């Protein structure tokens, strides 16, 4: 049984040309999310962060 992978933005089937997305529109939407701080990578607070708050 093969499963069709879906676009992470709109959940439609992926297109080989735009993998892992289905279209250039979804690819661009993902880029905008990264540029607008819509995504964040979890990291432990550093000592510099604690000094800046004090």
Protein Blocks (a to p, Z undefined) as FASTA:
>chain_A
ZZddddfklopacdfklocbfbfklmmmmmmmmmnopaccdddddfklmmmmZZ
